[in-house]
Amino acid sequence: MIGYLMDGGWMMLPLLVCSVAMVAVIIDRVRAFRCAAKIDPVKLRSDVCSAVAAGDIDKAVAVCEEAEGPLAAVLLTGLQRLKIMRERGRSEIEVGAGVTKAMEDYAPRSMNGLEKRLGVMVLVASISPLIGMCGTVTGMINSFSVMAEAAGLDPGAVAGGISEALITTAAGLIIAIPGVVAYNMFQKRVEEWNMHLEGAIAEFGQAVGA
């Protein structure tokens, strides 16, 4: 591995930084989604909405506080707005509309915990092949420079420049390909959680009479 780093030239240094960043972000996001997966969103929605429909707001709040993740946070936001509006004597129509709006407004913020650093994956996956291509260009330039300066063709020197070019290209692709795959997997999970949030908002609104 050290040999490849040396043969790839100085362009391998930014690629090494990119690889470390990509691995770190993937590990971080795996841990985040694994924690979110511990919560059954369907059961959480059902438990909270059943408690609300039965008029037991405190039980619904307790269920949300025991859970983690964006769904629990959005439901808790709706419960807090529900309590405030009912204490102020608002009509059921106003309560339903206010609760639904509060949950919809907070939903994007609740997803920050799952969506953060995904942009870093996109950035690293995008620039890694470009850095590899830069290494390819510099390697070929070195090869042609040797050919131009040498009195005769030096196969070893030319091969060194070509090797540098191929190594950096391969390194950039090796970083980018797993990053793109991981990003799409994480993005799919984000979309699934967004669907759970939309379903929870609609179900909660029905439970409070929206």
Secondary structure, DSSP 8 states (H G I E B T S, - for coil): -HHHHHHT-TTHHHHHHHHHHHHHHHHHHHHHHHHHHTS-HHHHHHHHHHHHHTT-HHHHHHHHHHS-SHHHHHHHHHHHHHHHHHHTT--HHHHHHHHHHHHHHHHHHHTHHHHTTHHHHHHHHHHHHHHHHHHHHHHHHHHHHHHHHSSS--HHHHHHHHHHHHHHHHHHHHHHHHHHHHHHHHHHHHHHHHHHHHHHHHHHHHHTT-
